[in-house]
Amino acid sequence: MAISKLSQQEMLDAGVHFGHLKKKWNPKMLPYIFMERKGIHIIDLNKTQEKLEEAAAALRSISKSGRKVLFVATKKQAKEIITEAAKQVNMPYVTERWLGGMLTNFVTIRKSIKKKQNIEKMLGDGALNNITKKERLMLGRQQQKLDKVLGGIENLPRIPAALFLVDISHEHIALAEAKNLGIKTIGIVDTNSDPTKVDFAIPANDDATKSIQLITNYLVEAIKEGLAERKKDKEEADAKAESESEVKTATETAE
């Protein structure tokens, strides 16, 4: 069952249409601007809907294929929304600080994750009973620090298939790394950003919590659909294989 479109009213209520001051605009956003009101650019919500559906279709396809989407939002008003959204669909996320090389130097990042897991294991199984209280405290702090930055990508064994970014100007380092590696990018793009920098630009307010929540929820529903389709296909393939196996066994027995 396809997810229902967002209504214009829902988007208006969430402030999706509010862009930045005209003086802060990026001229490449012109096709997505409906008008200017009191010095502020108003985003064309028809374009938002159109682009949102394109992005949703891409995410549905990626999740159906079993690949990962990395959610990225380090700005204050988006952190919690993105953490919760990514957890709902068991996707990796970065909401603290984007470490330079998080994608382009993924091998080193995996080593840091391994180190974090080793510290956790040692602190948990009593292997460090002989160390001093101070040393234990220092290890605990190191583990917390690593967990804060890397906890969201702990279960990401390889480079993701796509990045979902809440503010492409704010997350320019992550965007540059994804581009460098040919990773698909989906982003909420406000009137002060360049929409051509991402594969799927969703013109919308990337500062208001309600706007971020509404757009993110819609995309999460698309990912859920993709995951459900993947599960259904797998169950059907398993049932078919089982049925073929039973027929083969029955034939062999009859012979």
Phi, psi and chi 1 to 4 in degrees:
 res  aa     phi    psi   chi1   chi2   chi3   chi4
   1 MET       -  124.1 -168.6 -175.4   82.1      -
   2 ALA   -74.0  146.0      -      -      -      -
   3 ILE   -71.4  143.7   44.4  175.7      -      -
   4 SER   -75.7  149.3   54.3      -      -      -
   5 LYS   -63.2  154.2  -73.3 -176.2  179.3 -176.3
   6 LEU   -76.3  138.5  -70.0  179.8      -      -
   7 SER   -82.4  157.7   69.3      -      -      -
   8 GLN   -58.2  -38.1  -66.0  -99.4  -19.8      -
   9 GLN   -64.3  -42.2 -164.4   55.7   53.2      -
  10 GLU   -59.4  -42.9  -79.7  176.7  -68.8      -
  11 MET   -69.1  -39.2  -69.7 -166.6  -84.6      -
  12 LEU   -64.2  -44.2  -73.8  166.9      -      -
  13 ASP   -61.4  -32.0  -69.5  -15.3      -      -
  14 ALA   -87.9   -4.1      -      -      -      -
  15 GLY    73.4   24.9      -      -      -      -
  16 VAL   -60.3  -31.1  172.0      -      -      -
  17 HIS   -78.1  -13.9   58.1  -56.8      -      -
  18 PHE   -77.4  116.6  -72.5  121.8      -      -
  19 GLY   -94.8 -157.7      -      -      -      -
  20 HIS   -95.5  177.3  -78.3  -93.1      -      -
  21 LEU   -59.1  146.1  -69.8  168.8      -      -
  22 LYS   -55.1  -38.3 -174.5 -173.4  174.1 -174.9
  23 LYS   -67.4  -17.0   63.3 -179.4  179.7 -176.4
  24 LYS   -97.5    3.9  -72.6 -173.3  175.0 -179.4
  25 TRP   -72.0  157.6   84.5  -49.1      -      -
  26 ASN  -104.8  119.5 -172.5  -52.5      -      -
  27 PRO   -53.9  -23.7  -23.7   33.2      -      -
  28 LYS   -70.6  -10.9  -72.6 -175.9 -178.7  173.3
  29 MET   -86.3   -2.0  -82.6  -62.4  -74.6      -
  30 LEU   -48.7  -44.5 -175.5   62.2      -      -
  31 PRO   -61.6  -17.8  -16.3   28.1      -      -
  32 TYR  -104.7    3.2  -53.1  111.8      -      -
  33 ILE   -98.6  126.6  -68.8  169.5      -      -
  34 PHE   -83.1  -45.9  176.5   64.2      -      -
  35 MET  -167.1  179.2   64.2  179.8  -73.4      -
  36 GLU  -119.7  133.5  178.6 -156.4  -33.5      -
  37 ARG  -133.1  120.8 -170.5 -168.7  -66.3  156.2
  38 LYS    51.4   42.3  -66.0  179.0 -177.7  173.4
  39 GLY    80.5    3.1      -      -      -      -
  40 ILE  -113.9  137.9  -69.0  169.8      -      -
  41 HIS   -79.8  136.5  -85.7  134.9      -      -
  42 ILE  -107.3  127.5  -56.4  -62.9      -      -
  43 ILE   -80.0  141.3  -65.2  163.3      -      -
  44 ASP   -75.7  108.8 -175.7  -18.8      -      -
  45 LEU   -69.4  -21.3  -66.8  178.9      -      -
  46 ASN   -65.3  -39.7  -70.3  -42.1      -      -
  47 LYS   -68.7  -38.1  -63.5  -78.3  173.9   67.9
  48 THR   -59.6  -46.6  -57.6      -      -      -
  49 GLN   -61.2  -45.4 -177.9   66.3   62.1      -
  50 GLU   -59.9  -48.3 -172.2 -173.5  -52.8      -
  51 LYS   -71.7  -33.0  -67.2  -65.8  178.0 -176.5
  52 LEU   -64.0  -40.5 -172.6   55.1      -      -
  53 GLU   -68.6  -36.5  -76.8  176.8   39.2      -
  54 GLU   -62.9  -44.4  -77.1  176.1   18.5      -
  55 ALA   -65.1  -40.9      -      -      -      -
  56 ALA   -62.3  -41.6      -      -      -      -
  57 ALA   -63.0  -40.0      -      -      -      -
  58 ALA   -65.5  -43.4      -      -      -      -
  59 LEU   -68.8  -35.5  -71.6  172.0      -      -
  60 ARG   -62.0  -44.3 -170.0 -178.0  -61.4  114.2
  61 SER   -65.4  -42.6  168.8      -      -      -
  62 ILE   -63.6  -46.5  -71.6  164.9      -      -
  63 SER   -69.4  -32.2   54.6      -      -      -
  64 LYS   -64.7  -32.1 -173.5 -178.5  177.0 -179.6
  65 SER   -80.9   -3.5   71.7      -      -      -
  66 GLY    86.4    8.6      -      -      -      -
  67 ARG   -90.6  165.9  -67.5  170.7  -64.2  163.9
  68 LYS   -99.5  147.2  -66.8  -72.9 -174.8 -173.8
  69 VAL  -115.3  125.5  178.1      -      -      -
  70 LEU   -93.8  119.6  176.4   58.1      -      -
  71 PHE   -86.9  129.6  -74.5   58.8      -      -
  72 VAL  -130.4  120.7 -176.0      -      -      -
  73 ALA  -159.7  105.9      -      -      -      -
  74 THR  -104.4    0.7   58.5      -      -      -
  75 LYS   -81.9  144.9   58.2 -161.5  -84.4 -177.3
  76 LYS   -47.1  -50.6 -169.3  170.8   84.4  -98.0
  77 GLN   -73.6   -8.5   61.5  -90.3   52.0      -
  78 ALA  -109.1  -18.1      -      -      -      -
  79 LYS   -50.9  -55.3  -77.3 -177.5 -176.7 -172.7
  80 GLU   -65.0  -42.1 -152.9  173.8  -56.2      -
  81 ILE   -58.6  -46.7  -65.2  166.3      -      -
  82 ILE   -70.3  -39.5  -69.9  -56.8      -      -
  83 THR   -59.0  -49.8  -57.9      -      -      -
  84 GLU   -63.0  -42.8  -72.2  -49.8  -52.0      -
  85 ALA   -62.4  -46.9      -      -      -      -
  86 ALA   -63.7  -39.7      -      -      -      -
  87 LYS   -64.6  -35.2  -76.5 -179.6  177.4  175.7
  88 GLN   -57.5  -35.2  -89.1 -173.1   57.2      -
  89 VAL  -112.9   15.4  -78.5      -      -      -
  90 ASN    55.4   44.4 -164.3   25.2      -      -
  91 MET  -108.8  152.8  -68.7  -66.9  177.4      -
  92 PRO   -72.1  157.9   25.5  -32.3      -      -
  93 TYR  -150.9  154.1   59.0   91.2      -      -
  94 VAL  -129.5  114.9  174.4      -      -      -
  95 THR  -128.3   -0.8   52.7      -      -      -
  96 GLU   -97.7  -87.6  -78.6  -53.1  -42.1      -
  97 ARG  -131.1  137.6 -175.4  164.3   62.9   89.5
  98 TRP   -82.3  113.4 -177.9  -88.4      -      -
  99 LEU   -77.2  128.0  -65.3  177.5      -      -
 100 GLY   -54.4  129.3      -      -      -      -
 101 GLY    90.3    8.2      -      -      -      -
 102 MET   -56.7  -31.6 -149.5  167.9 -126.2      -
 103 LEU  -107.4  -46.0  -66.7  174.7      -      -
 104 THR   -71.6  -20.2   48.8      -      -      -
 105 ASN  -124.9   50.6 -160.5   -0.9      -      -
 106 PHE   -61.5  -33.1 -166.1   66.0      -      -
 107 VAL   -60.3  -43.8  175.9      -      -      -
 108 THR   -66.4  -39.9  -54.6      -      -      -
 109 ILE   -62.5  -41.2  -65.5  -64.5      -      -
 110 ARG   -61.7  -35.3  -74.8  -60.5  -50.3  164.9
 111 LYS   -64.7  -41.0  -78.3  178.2 -173.5  166.8
 112 SER   -64.1  -37.1  -62.4      -      -      -
 113 ILE   -65.7  -42.0  -69.5  169.3      -      -
 114 LYS   -60.6  -42.0 -166.9   83.1 -173.5  134.3
 115 LYS   -61.4  -44.8 -177.0 -178.7  177.5 -177.1
 116 LYS   -58.9  -45.0  175.3 -177.0  102.7   69.7
 117 GLN   -65.5  -37.9  -69.5  168.0  -21.7      -
 118 ASN   -64.3  -42.9  -73.3  -21.2      -      -
 119 ILE   -61.7  -45.4  -65.0  171.4      -      -
 120 GLU   -58.4  -43.4  -79.2  170.0   -0.9      -
 121 LYS   -63.6  -45.7 -169.2  170.4 -179.7  -68.7
 122 MET   -65.1  -40.5  -72.1 -171.0  -63.8      -
 123 LEU   -69.7  -28.4  -72.7  169.8      -      -
 124 GLY   -85.3  -32.5      -      -      -      -
 125 ASP  -101.0   11.7   63.5   10.5      -      -
 126 GLY    75.8   15.0      -      -      -      -
 127 ALA   -70.1  -13.5      -      -      -      -
 128 LEU  -109.8   29.2  -59.0  173.8      -      -
 129 ASN   -62.1  -26.7  -75.4  -17.4      -      -
 130 ASN   -83.1  -11.8  -29.1  -19.1      -      -
 131 ILE   -83.0  160.7   66.7  167.1      -      -
 132 THR   -72.8  164.6   66.5      -      -      -
 133 LYS   -61.2  -38.6 -152.5  171.4 -177.8  178.3
 134 LYS   -65.7  -43.7 -171.5 -178.2  176.5 -174.2
 135 GLU   -64.3  -39.8  -74.3  168.4  -30.8      -
 136 ARG   -63.1  -41.9  179.5 -178.5  -79.4  -86.2
 137 LEU   -62.5  -42.7 -164.7   65.8      -      -
 138 MET   -64.8  -40.7  -79.0  171.3   74.6      -
 139 LEU   -65.0  -39.9  -88.7  175.4      -      -
 140 GLY   -61.6  -41.9      -      -      -      -
 141 ARG   -65.3  -39.8  -79.9 -173.5 -170.6  144.7
 142 GLN   -63.5  -42.2 -166.1  179.9   -1.3      -
 143 GLN   -63.3  -42.2 -178.5  -96.3  -34.9      -
 144 GLN   -63.3  -41.0  -78.8  174.6   -3.1      -
 145 LYS   -64.2  -45.2 -164.3  175.5  169.3 -174.1
 146 LEU   -65.6  -38.9  -73.9  166.8      -      -
 147 ASP   -65.7  -38.3 -171.4   54.2      -      -
 148 LYS   -61.7  -42.6 -165.3  174.8 -178.2 -175.5
 149 VAL   -87.3  -34.5 -176.9      -      -      -
 150 LEU  -111.9   -6.0  -58.4  170.7      -      -
 151 GLY   -54.1  -38.8      -      -      -      -
 152 GLY   -72.3  -18.7      -      -      -      -
 153 ILE  -113.1   15.4   59.2  164.3      -      -
 154 GLU   -56.3  -38.6 -167.7  163.9  -10.3      -
 155 ASN   -99.1   29.4  -60.5  -40.6      -      -
 156 LEU  -106.3   95.3 -178.2   64.5      -      -
 157 PRO   -74.0  -23.0   25.5  -29.4      -      -
 158 ARG  -143.7  173.3   62.5 -175.4   68.0   84.7
 159 ILE   -54.9  134.5  -64.3  -73.8      -      -
 160 PRO   -70.3  164.1   27.0  -34.1      -      -
 161 ALA   -82.2  -25.8      -      -      -      -
 162 ALA  -154.0  160.0      -      -      -      -
 163 LEU  -119.8  134.9 -106.1   66.7      -      -
 164 PHE  -109.6  117.6  167.4   54.7      -      -
 165 LEU  -115.6  135.9  -50.8  127.0      -      -
 166 VAL   -79.2  -38.8  165.4      -      -      -
 167 ASP  -136.8  105.8  177.1  -21.4      -      -
 168 ILE   -70.0  -24.3   67.5  166.7      -      -
 169 SER   -74.1  -42.4  -64.3      -      -      -
 170 HIS   -66.8  -36.2 -168.7   75.5      -      -
 171 GLU  -100.5   37.8  -49.8  -59.9  -12.8      -
 172 HIS   -63.5  -29.1   61.2   97.4      -      -
 173 ILE   -70.4  -45.6  -58.6  169.6      -      -
 174 ALA   -60.8  -42.3      -      -      -      -
 175 LEU   -63.4  -43.5 -178.4   57.0      -      -
 176 ALA   -63.0  -40.9      -      -      -      -
 177 GLU   -65.5  -41.5  -72.7 -167.3   30.3      -
 178 ALA   -63.2  -42.5      -      -      -      -
 179 LYS   -62.7  -42.7 -140.4  165.4 -176.6  167.3
 180 ASN   -57.9  -35.2 -168.3   -3.0      -      -
 181 LEU   -98.2    1.7  -63.5  167.8      -      -
 182 GLY    71.8   27.6      -      -      -      -
 183 ILE   -85.5  137.0  -64.0  169.1      -      -
 184 LYS   -63.2  142.7  -77.9  -94.5  176.4  -76.7
 185 THR  -127.0  137.2   50.7      -      -      -
 186 ILE  -126.5  130.4  -64.7  120.6      -      -
 187 GLY  -145.4  146.8      -      -      -      -
 188 ILE   -80.0  120.9  -60.4  179.5      -      -
 189 VAL  -118.6  117.8 -176.3      -      -      -
 190 ASP   -88.1  176.2 -146.6  -35.4      -      -
 191 THR   -69.7   -8.5   56.7      -      -      -
 192 ASN   -97.7    5.1   63.4  -27.0      -      -
 193 SER  -115.0  169.2  -63.5      -      -      -
 194 ASP  -100.1  107.9  178.3   -4.1      -      -
 195 PRO   -67.0  -18.4   25.4  -32.8      -      -
 196 THR   -75.9   -7.9   63.8      -      -      -
 197 LYS   -79.9  -13.5  -75.0 -171.7  173.7  177.8
 198 VAL  -118.9  154.7  -81.3      -      -      -
 199 ASP   -69.0  -38.7  -62.7  -59.6      -      -
 200 PHE  -128.0  101.3  -63.4   90.6      -      -
 201 ALA   -94.9  127.6      -      -      -      -
 202 ILE  -108.6  103.3  -56.7  159.2      -      -
 203 PRO   -68.5  115.0   20.4  -25.6      -      -
 204 ALA  -167.8  163.1      -      -      -      -
 205 ASN   -65.4  117.4 -179.5  -18.5      -      -
 206 ASP  -103.3   15.7   65.1   10.9      -      -
 207 ASP  -111.1  -35.0  -67.8  -55.3      -      -
 208 ALA   -78.1  130.2      -      -      -      -
 209 THR   -55.5  -43.8  -50.7      -      -      -
 210 LYS   -63.5  -38.5  -77.2 -176.7 -179.4  176.3
 211 SER   -66.4  -47.0  172.6      -      -      -
 212 ILE   -59.2  -44.0  -63.2  165.9      -      -
 213 GLN   -62.2  -46.1 -176.3   89.1   64.7      -
 214 LEU   -62.8  -47.8 -170.2   70.7      -      -
 215 ILE   -65.0  -45.6  -58.9  -73.9      -      -
 216 THR   -62.7  -44.1  -56.2      -      -      -
 217 ASN   -58.9  -41.1  -76.0   -4.6      -      -
 218 TYR   -62.0  -43.9 -171.2   87.0      -      -
 219 LEU   -69.6  -34.9  -64.1  176.0      -      -
 220 VAL   -64.3  -39.7  162.9      -      -      -
 221 GLU   -61.8  -37.3  -73.2  -52.9  -48.1      -
 222 ALA   -65.4  -40.1      -      -      -      -
 223 ILE   -65.0  -41.4  -69.2  173.2      -      -
 224 LYS   -59.5  -41.2  -77.1 -179.5 -177.3  173.6
 225 GLU   -60.0  -46.7  -86.3 -172.9    4.7      -
 226 GLY   -60.1  -42.0      -      -      -      -
 227 LEU   -67.0  -38.3  -67.1  170.9      -      -
 228 ALA   -66.0  -41.0      -      -      -      -
 229 GLU   -64.2  -39.5  -76.6  170.0   21.2      -
 230 ARG   -62.5  -43.7  178.1  175.8  171.7   78.0
 231 LYS   -64.0  -43.7 -170.6 -178.7  176.2 -154.0
 232 LYS   -62.4  -45.9 -173.9  172.3  173.0 -115.8
 233 ASP   -59.8  -40.7  -72.4   -6.1      -      -
 234 LYS   -66.3  -43.5 -171.4  178.8 -177.4  -59.1
 235 GLU   -62.7  -40.8  -76.4  168.0   -3.2      -
 236 GLU   -66.5  -40.3  -76.5  173.4    1.6      -
 237 ALA   -65.7  -40.4      -      -      -      -
 238 ASP   -64.7  -43.2  -72.3  -10.6      -      -
 239 ALA   -64.4  -40.0      -      -      -      -
 240 LYS   -65.1  -43.7 -171.2 -176.6  175.2 -168.7
 241 ALA   -63.4  -40.0      -      -      -      -
 242 GLU   -65.9  -43.0 -164.3  177.5  -38.0      -
 243 SER   -63.3  -43.3  165.2      -      -      -
 244 GLU   -63.9  -37.2  -76.6  171.0   -2.5      -
 245 SER   -66.1  -40.4  171.8      -      -      -
 246 GLU   -66.0  -40.0  -77.2  169.7    4.4      -
 247 VAL   -63.4  -43.6  169.3      -      -      -
 248 LYS   -61.8  -44.7 -169.7 -176.4  175.0 -166.4
 249 THR   -63.3  -43.4  -54.4      -      -      -
 250 ALA   -63.2  -40.3      -      -      -      -
 251 THR   -64.5  -45.9  -51.0      -      -      -
 252 GLU   -63.2  -38.1  -76.8  168.5   -4.0      -
 253 THR   -66.5  -42.5  -52.9      -      -      -
 254 ALA   -62.6  -34.9      -      -      -      -
 255 GLU   -70.0      -  -74.3  171.5   -1.5      -
